[in-house]
Amino acid sequence: MDSANQEFLRGTLKTIVLRLLAQQGRMYGYEITQAVEERTGGELTLTFGALYPVLHKLEEEGLLITQSQEVDGRLRKYYLLTQMGSETALRKLGDFERFVYLMRLLISPAPNVALGQ
C-alpha cells in the first residue's frame, strides 16, 4: 500500500472499525484486519500496531465492549459496539459520506474549465 493510502486510512480508521462492527456484530482484531484487506482487494492493509490503539480508544470512549471466548485453548477477545457505539457508527459514516461528497466537489473540474489551465 502506498503512503497516500496509509495516510487516508489513518484518518478514517475509527469510522472503518465502527462500520465493520456495525455490519458484523462482533469481530476480533485479526478478523478486522482481514476484512479490510479482503474488501479492498489488498489495496489497504491494517496493521495491528494501528488497529489496537484505536480499539482501546473506542473502548475507553464507551463505544465498544469486549467479550473473551476460548478458541482452540486460547482466549480470543471480541469487540462489540455499545448502543452509543452503534449511534456513533451511523453518525461517523454520514460524516464521512458528506466529506467524500465535498471532496468530489473540490477535485472535480469546474464546468466549462479545461484541465491544465
Stockholm file with secondary structure:
# STOCKHOLM 1.0

chainA/1-117         MDSANQEFLRGTLKTIVLRLLAQQGRMYGYEITQAVEERTGGELTLTFGALYPVLHKLEEEGLLITQSQEVDGRLRKYYLLTQMGSETALRKLGDFERFVYLMRLLISPAPNVALGQ
#=GR chainA/1-117 SS CCHHHHHHHHHHHHHHHHHHHHHHSEEEHHHHHHHHHHHTTTSCCCCHHHHHHHHHHHHHTTSEEEEEEEETTEEEEEEEECHHHHHHHHHHHHHHHHHHHHHHHHHSCCTTCCTTC
#=GC SS_cons         CCHHHHHHHHHHHHHHHHHHHHHHSEEEHHHHHHHHHHHTTTSCCCCHHHHHHHHHHHHHTTSEEEEEEEETTEEEEEEEECHHHHHHHHHHHHHHHHHHHHHHHHHSCCTTCCTTC
//
